[in-house]
């Protein structure tokens, strides 16, 4: 009986030593040098012009010291690079520019829930996303909204000329 305990004890000690050594080798493995970091678009972003973009996982609103501008829900993000630092944000308008109540000659721009674009899709391009900054550009061109998300994706593109001016924003 004494020899059985000795063999069992020795086998247990060898097993523990093997586990210790193999665990040590696994912890010494090199990490991939190109670390992937996923920065979040969610939060409040402010530009040097005073624009404020509030982005949640489901909505986006835009405004500033002058008041509320456009807003939307059903937020969809589409990345255009592997690093996920550039892409498009699509929203379905809940508040939009209202041409019938605005007067551009007096620089009076009204955004409301009754505007013709409410319920339609819009896009905002972003680039250079980091943990503390991002460049944002609202689509501007011949079309102000589309009926479907698929149309927004094919219409509101950089190649189609909808995004030429970006606001440099910092996270608040």
Secondary structure as GFF3:
##gff-version 3
##sequence-region A 1 172
A	DSSP	alpha_helix	2	27	.	.	.	ID=ss1
A	DSSP	beta_strand	43	47	.	.	.	ID=ss2
A	DSSP	beta_strand	52	55	.	.	.	ID=ss3
A	DSSP	beta_strand	60	64	.	.	.	ID=ss4
A	DSSP	beta_strand	67	79	.	.	.	ID=ss5
A	DSSP	beta_strand	87	97	.	.	.	ID=ss6
A	DSSP	three_ten_helix	104	106	.	.	.	ID=ss7
A	DSSP	beta_strand	111	112	.	.	.	ID=ss8
A	DSSP	beta_strand	121	127	.	.	.	ID=ss9
A	DSSP	beta_strand	133	138	.	.	.	ID=ss10
A	DSSP	alpha_helix	149	155	.	.	.	ID=ss11
A	DSSP	beta_strand	167	171	.	.	.	ID=ss12
###
